[in-house]
Amino acid sequence: MDNPKTLLEVKNLTLKKDGKTLLNSLNLEVWEGYVHAVVGPNGAGKSTFANTIMGLSGYRQIEGDIIFDGVSIKDLSIEKRAKLGITLAFQEPARFEGITVEDFLLASSKYSNSKKEEKRAEIPNASVENFDHIIEKGLLKVGLDPIKYRKRAVDKNLSGGERKRIELASIYVMKPELVIMDEPDSGIDIDSLNYIYEIISDFKKEGSTVILVTHSQQVLRWADHAFLLCGGKLVDKGKMSDMLKYFSNKCKPCDHIGTPDTDIK
């Protein structure tokens, strides 16, 4: 990787909750246009890292700094981070009683990244046809029939795979700079997993940066580069092939999870 541009930089990032240190002096750089993975055993701090970057409630009181595209975002709200082009796909997609799929996608499209595309809400001649095209393109991208799905509610009647795909469609229409995906393969079928892989490939082709938070070796193979966490600490980083080997040989048989070795090599 020759001189990649740093999109996200984490400096001495520490998060403490209820007397526990969940993230411990993390320092890492996420390169623009690449697919990165954050890997580690359960309880390593992977989801905590994702939630902290997004600025979710309960993950804001940090030490250190988070730099996005050259600007500190540690004091910014979730909404402001989203407008900068950061988005998070949750492990368990949200349900919205009374909200239709098309309303959900239209709301997401208003956060469309201004660096890639003007916010549609600000375009004077924005029309129903524009929005219809947005909905259709987003749903087709994840393999869902717009005619069947646009009027459906985003509620418990949708399967986990359907909600995952709809969430991905909502992210796609946002044209984000940085997509963080927490356990993207959790609770879904093989067809949905294939669409997730395809849309990640599309994000990369269009210049977006992706962070995959996972311990699935299948998902890890989609990444170019990886960060290995244990006990809230960064214990290694490098090419995905090297990290897969390290994770299989050192992490899976580990008998002291959460307490990384002093000498990780």
C-alpha positions in Angstrom: 0.0 0.0 0.0 1.9 3.0 -1.3 1.4 6.2 0.7 -2.3 5.7 1.5 -4.2 8.7 2.8 -5.3 8.6 6.4 -9.0 9.2 6.8 -9.5 8.3 10.4 -6.8 8.6 13.1 -7.2 7.5 16.7 -4.8 8.9 19.2 -4.3 7.4 22.7 -8.0 6.6 22.8 -9.1 5.5 26.2 -12.7 4.8 27.4 -13.6 3.9 31.0 -17.0 2.9 32.2 -18.1 1.7 35.6 -14.5 1.5 36.8 -13.5 -0.7 33.8 -11.1 0.3 31.0 -12.8 -0.7 27.8 -10.4 0.9 25.4 -6.8 1.3 26.5 -4.6 3.9 24.8 -5.5 2.9 21.2 -3.4 4.4 18.4 -4.3 3.5 14.8 -4.9 4.9 11.4 -7.6 3.9 8.9 -6.7 4.5 5.3 -9.1 6.0 2.8 -10.6 3.7 0.2 -9.6 0.4 1.9 -11.6 -2.2 3.7 -10.3 -2.6 7.3 -11.2 -5.2 9.9 -11.2 -4.9 13.7 -10.8 -8.4 15.0 -10.4 -10.1 18.3 -12.2 -12.5 20.7 -15.5 -11.7 22.4 -15.0 -8.8 24.9 -11.9 -7.5 23.1 -13.4 -4.0 22.7 -14.4 -4.3 19.0 -18.0 -3.0 19.3 -16.9 -0.5 21.9 -14.5 0.9 19.4 -17.2 1.2 16.7 -19.7 2.9 19.1 -17.0 5.3 20.3 -16.1 6.4 16.8 -19.8 7.0 16.0 -20.2 8.9 19.3 -23.1 6.9 20.7 -24.5 7.8 24.2 -22.3 6.2 26.9 -19.3 6.2 24.7 -18.5 10.0 24.6 -16.4 10.5 27.8 -13.1 9.6 26.2 -9.4 10.4 26.7 -7.3 11.0 23.7 -8.6 12.1 20.3 -10.4 11.0 17.2 -9.4 12.7 14.0 -11.6 12.4 10.9 -10.3 13.8 7.6 -7.9 16.1 9.6 -10.5 17.4 12.1 -11.1 16.3 15.7 -14.6 14.9 16.1 -14.4 13.8 19.7 -16.8 16.5 20.8 -19.2 16.2 17.9 -22.7 14.8 18.2 -23.8 11.7 16.3 -25.8 13.9 13.8 -22.7 16.0 13.0 -20.5 12.9 12.6 -23.2 11.5 10.2 -23.2 14.7 8.2 -19.4 14.4 7.9 -19.9 11.1 6.2 -19.6 8.6 9.1 -22.2 5.9 9.6 -22.6 2.7 11.7 -24.5 -0.4 10.7 -25.5 -2.1 14.0 -25.1 -5.8 14.8 -28.9 -5.8 15.5 -30.6 -3.4 13.1 -33.2 -1.1 14.7 -37.0 -1.6 14.3 -39.2 1.3 13.8 -42.9 0.7 14.4 -45.0 2.8 12.0 -42.1 3.8 9.7 -42.1 2.4 6.2 -39.1 1.3 4.3 -39.4 4.2 1.9 -39.6 6.7 4.7 -36.5 5.1 6.3 -34.5 5.4 3.1 -35.7 9.0 2.4 -34.6 10.0 5.9 -31.2 8.4 5.3 -30.8 10.1 2.0 -30.9 13.5 3.7 -27.6 12.7 5.3 -26.1 12.0 1.8 -22.4 13.0 2.0 -21.9 16.5 0.6 -18.4 15.7 -0.5 -19.7 13.1 -2.9 -23.1 14.4 -3.8 -25.1 17.5 -2.8 -27.6 16.8 -0.1 -30.8 16.0 -2.0 -32.9 18.0 0.5 -31.1 21.1 -0.6 -31.6 20.6 -4.4 -34.3 23.1 -5.5 -35.8 20.9 -8.2 -35.8 17.7 -6.0 -38.9 15.8 -7.1 -40.8 12.7 -6.2 -39.1 11.1 -9.2 -35.7 11.8 -7.7 -36.7 10.1 -4.5 -38.3 7.2 -6.2 -35.1 6.6 -8.0 -33.2 6.7 -4.7 -35.4 4.2 -3.1 -35.4 1.8 -6.1 -31.7 2.0 -6.5 -31.0 1.4 -2.8 -33.3 -1.6 -2.5 -32.2 -3.2 -5.8 -28.6 -2.9 -4.7 -29.3 -5.2 -1.7 -31.5 -7.6 -3.7 -35.0 -6.5 -2.5 -37.9 -5.8 -4.8 -38.9 -2.1 -4.4 -42.5 -2.9 -5.3 -42.8 -5.4 -2.5 -40.8 -3.6 0.1 -41.1 0.1 -0.1 -44.4 0.3 1.8 -43.6 -2.4 4.4 -42.9 -1.3 7.9 -39.5 -1.6 9.4 -40.7 -3.7 12.3 -40.7 -7.2 13.8 -42.4 -8.7 10.8 -39.2 -8.4 8.8 -36.6 -11.1 9.2 -33.1 -10.4 10.5 -31.7 -10.7 7.0 -34.3 -8.3 5.6 -33.7 -5.7 8.2 -29.9 -6.0 7.6 -30.4 -5.5 3.9 -32.7 -2.5 4.4 -30.2 -1.0 6.8 -27.5 -1.5 4.1 -29.7 0.1 1.5 -30.1 3.1 3.8 -26.4 3.4 4.2 -25.9 3.1 0.4 -28.1 6.1 -0.3 -26.1 8.1 2.2 -22.9 7.9 0.1 -20.8 7.8 3.3 -17.1 8.5 3.6 -16.7 5.9 6.3 -18.9 2.8 6.9 -18.5 0.9 10.2 -20.2 -2.5 10.2 -20.6 -4.3 13.5 -20.8 -8.0 13.0 -22.3 -7.8 9.5 -22.9 -11.5 9.3 -24.8 -11.8 12.6 -28.2 -13.6 12.3 -28.5 -13.6 8.5 -28.8 -16.2 5.7 -26.2 -16.9 3.0 -28.1 -14.8 0.4 -28.0 -11.8 2.6 -24.3 -12.4 3.3 -23.6 -12.4 -0.4 -25.4 -9.0 -0.9 -23.4 -7.6 2.0 -20.2 -8.6 0.3 -21.3 -7.1 -2.9 -22.3 -3.8 -1.4 -19.0 -3.6 0.5 -17.2 -4.1 -2.8 -19.4 -1.3 -4.3 -18.5 1.0 -1.3 -14.8 0.4 -2.0 -15.1 1.0 -5.8 -16.9 4.3 -5.1 -14.1 5.5 -2.8 -15.7 4.9 0.6 -13.8 3.4 3.5 -15.1 0.4 5.4 -14.4 -0.9 8.9 -15.6 -4.4 9.6 -16.0 -5.3 13.2 -16.0 -9.1 13.4 -14.5 -12.4 14.5 -15.8 -14.3 11.5 -13.0 -15.6 9.4 -15.3 -15.5 6.3 -16.0 -11.8 6.8 -12.3 -11.1 7.6 -11.3 -12.4 4.2 -13.1 -9.4 2.7 -10.7 -6.9 4.3 -7.4 -5.5 3.1 -5.9 -4.7 6.5 -6.8 -5.5 10.1 -6.3 -4.4 13.6 -6.2 -7.0 16.4 -7.7 -6.0 19.8 -7.5 -7.8 23.1 -8.5 -6.4 26.4 -9.2 -3.0 24.8 -5.7 -2.8 23.5 -4.3 -2.9 20.0 -1.9 -5.9 20.0 -1.2 -6.2 16.3 -2.0 -4.8 12.9 -1.2 -5.7 9.3 -2.3 -7.5 6.2 -5.5 -9.5 6.5 -3.7 -12.7 5.6 -1.2 -12.2 8.4 -3.8 -11.3 11.0 -6.0 -14.4 10.1 -3.0 -16.6 10.7 -2.2 -14.8 14.0 -5.8 -14.9 15.2 -6.1 -18.6 14.4 -2.8 -19.6 16.0 -2.7 -17.3 19.1 -6.2 -16.0 19.8 -8.5 -19.0 19.3 -6.6 -21.3 21.7 -5.8 -18.5 24.2 -6.5 -19.3 27.8 -6.2 -15.7 29.1 -8.7 -13.7 27.0 -8.8 -10.1 27.9 -5.2 -10.0 29.1 -2.9 -9.8 26.1 0.7 -11.0 26.3 3.3 -8.4 26.9 5.3 -9.8 24.0 2.8 -10.5 21.3 5.3 -11.7 18.8 
